[in-house]
Amino acid sequence: MADNAQFDYVVIGSGSAGSVITHRLIESGEPSVCVLEAGGKDWNPFIHIPAGFIKTIVDPSVNWLYETEPSEGTAGRRIQQPRGKTLGGSSSINGHIYNRGQRMDFDVWAQMGNRGWSYAEVLPYFKRNERRIGDGDERFRGREGRYAIGDLAWDHPLCDAFMEGAETLGIPRNPDYNGARQEGVGFFQRSIHQGKRVSSARAYLHPVMGRSNLDVRTKAHAVSLLFEGKRVVGVRYHQGGKFKEVYARREVILSGGTFNSPQLLQLSGIGDPEFLQTIGVDVVHALPGVGENLRDHYPTRMTARVEGIKTINERSRGLPLAWEIAKYFTTGKGILTLQPTLVACFWKSDESLEYGDLQITFTPASYAEGVQSQLDVEPGMTIAVWQQRPESRGYVRARSKDPFEKPAIQPNYLADEMDQRVILGGIKLSRRLFRTDPLAPYFAGELSPGDDVQTDDEILNYARGRGTTAFHPMGTCRMGPASDPGAVVDPELRVHGLEGLRIADASIMPTMPSANTNASSLMIGEKAADMILGKAPLEAVDLTGT
């Protein structure tokens, strides 16, 4: 189609929510849709090989490679913030984990004035999205969706020993943390099917790519929204060395993600007026909450040397790796089908708590000096822990009027005293997990933080000096009613005070779910699609007695 063409809808971003929305709009039959994706097509083979995560996490051809501003909580370090820059967005480069969170997460969203977003009301959208392959309670799990979620088809004695050790500490086995309750220990469920990654692009976008009413434009970097008064009518973007425009007869849907969505709003003159003036952008619409409320999970990883058994480390180099590669391409099995972490443990930093506040992960592998793109040479294992619902909040802000300059990202990790208390409790529990009797035959000493780190101050300093990101930023265009001065979108995901513009991605989450954020982003896409099409919401699930 020609440049400056008109469509019914323009979707900015082809990530988890954007791909879902695009599919549902096209599937409805009538509307024409244009998708603008700043990255290229998802042809990179490392996207589709599950273990290719170790490559895409540092590959600028498919990754924005953002980083945070230094802070006291990171001991003055900048933290890498990978975000997908290709069809499928971050679902094309993430760690494959499918994790919805706790019931209370979404009930809190509703209690904050977001009608229609309680757990009982969003659960039907989680179910509609999901094609659960494996056991699961039908009240909670979906079987007919497009997004395949399977179980780990690979085992290792260290995983079994870790779970047995957790049980000795009073943590029960839980075969389905996406079911009635989250707490407990068990294998992660993952978006990997038949040995390949399941991304939102593969599940939702590619099946409708040939439709005549869909135009997907890759390497099309949105630089500003176009207005008629207070109505958004189109998008200006850069592609092939030229600036172009595309117009929406009905709506523009912004699904750029937690960093890109607020930056585009700010560059378009939507945001806090005082801030916009500092970067020389004329105010089109005052909305102080744009870019605020950033939160992210901040894991601390601990490693131990292993004896008496081989780990993934030794299998990932030399002749063993050659064998694993051959195995993958002939049988679709082996370590190349693995996600970065294998076992999930959801528990409490303090036994007096009613609900779990920690996510702990385990894998029979370790990374060189904590770098997630390079495995150790010697056998090792890793436990990572983070606070599920951090209180620390930060921001995302455009640095200038230049749309190609990366934004300033400041999560303010560990700024809140509660976050410090929770991570201390989590690290102490994780070190106990390393030293349980079932793991004792394999445990050959703690590498990091090491036995010389013992006091609370020493442990907290370790967390500040070695903590990273769990890749779960959210909240920078948060949802809330009109009475909430910090809200950016209403419960229908319409931007407050504007017409013709909705936002649908992880940026609209008002609080952090107790989970990896991809599952909730997919749910947001499903729910947003019904809102855009004017459909009645799916019937809430009756959770009486569960």
Disulfide bonds with the S-S distance in Angstrom:
none
